[in-house]
C-alpha cells in the first residue's frame, strides 16, 4: 500500500506535506492504528470513523455491480469474518434475536454534539456561533442555539 501511495503521490505531484498526509491515510487503512488523534483539524478522524467505512461499502457494491465475484459466505467456514473479528460468535443467534429491541449505541463513545470551527478552542465560540445562527436562520434571540443547526 505504501508503494502505491508513493507512486500516486508522485504522479499527482503532491508536495512534502501532502505526501505525509497521504502516507498517514495509507497507514490508517492498512492497520487501524489510532494515530488519527494527532490530526489537529480532525479531518482524518472523520475519514476513519465514517468516510472509510462508507467508501468501502459503496466500493463493495460497485465491484459487484460491475461483475466482480467473491466468496459465497464471508461469515461461514474456515477463516471467516466472525472467526477473526467476533470472538463471541457463538452468541450470534442471541444477538440476532435481540435486533430491534436491544441497543448498545448509547454505551459507545459517540460525540453527541458537533464541534464547529467557530467553537473549537475559542471561549467566545458559542456566542459567535449563536450570532451566525441567528443571522442565517432568522431564529430570534436566546432561542438560537448552536446545536439547533444540526
N, C-alpha and C positions, 0 to 999 in steps of 0.2 A: 504494500500500500504506500509506503513512504517513497519508493522509487517512482510509482505512478504520480504521486503528488509532486515530486521534484520535477519530473518531466512536464507535467501540466503547468506548473508554476513557471517554468522556463518558457514554454510556448506562449503562455499568457503574459509574459514579460512583467511578472509581479516584482515589486520592489522588496528589499530585505524584510521590512516589517510585514508585508503581506505574505511573504513566504513563511515567516514564523507562524502567522495566523493559520495558514493552510496546513502546515505540519501539525499544529495543535488540533485542528479539526480531524486530521487523519488519526492522530493518537487516540482521540475520543472514540472514533468509530471502530478502531482496532481493538481497544482494550477495556473500555468502560471505566477508566481512571477518573478520579474526581478533581483533576487539576482545573476544571472549568471555573471553580470558585475564585481563581486568580484573575479572571476577566473582569476588569473594573467596570465595563459597560454592560455586563450581564447578557450580551448577545449570545455567547456560546452556551450559556445556561439554557436559554430559550431553545436553541438547537438540540441540546442533549435531552431536555425533558419533554419537548413536544415536536420540534421540527424533524428530528431524525426518525422518530417512530412514525410520524405521519408520512414522511418521504418514503420510508421503507415499505409501508403498507400500500401506498399508491404504486410504487415500483413493482411490487409483487403482482398486483392486479394488472398492470400494464404488460408485464412479461407474459402472463397467461393470455391476455387479450391478443398478443402478437404471436401466439403459437408456442411459447415455451412450455415444456413439460417438466414434471418433477416427480418426486416420490408420491405415493398414493395416500399415506397417512403419517404425518410428522409426529403424531402422538402415540404411535404403536411400535412394536418390535424393538430390536436392539438399537442402542444409541439414539433414542428418540428425544424430542424436546423435553418431555416431562422428566425423563431419567436424568437429564443434565440440569434442568432449571427448577425442578419441583421435587425436593427430597421427600415431601409428604404426599406423594402422588397416590398412595393407597387410599387417601382421604378424598380423592377427586369425586367419587359418586356423592358423598355427603355435601361437598361444595356445590355440585350441580343442583342438588335438591334445594339448597339454600338460595339459589339465584332468584332475585326479585323480592327476597324477604330479609336478607342479611347484608348489611353494607359496612365495609371497613374503611370507606373513603375518609370519614371524619377522624379515623385513627392515624391517618397518614400525615406527613409533613407538607400539607397543602398551604400555599400562600393565599390567604383569604382576601387580601386587598392588594391591588396593584400599586407599585411604587413608581410614580411618574418621574420623568426627568425634572419636572418643576419642583418636586418634593425631596428628591434624593439628597441627603446631606445638607439640607438647607432649612434652618429653623423657620424661615419665612415662607417656606414652600407651600404649606397648606393654605394660608391666606391668599397667596398668589394664585394657586390652583383654583380657589373659590372664586376669585375675581375673573379669571379666564373663563370658568364655567358659567358664571352669571352673564358675562358678555356674549358668550357663544350660544347659550341655550335659552336665555330670557327667563330663567328661574330666579325669582326675586329673593333678595336679602339672604337671611340666615338659612333659608330652605335649600340654598345651593350648597351641596356638599361634594367634595371631590369624588367620593365613592359613587355618587349618582351618575357619573359619566360612564360607568361600566355596567 
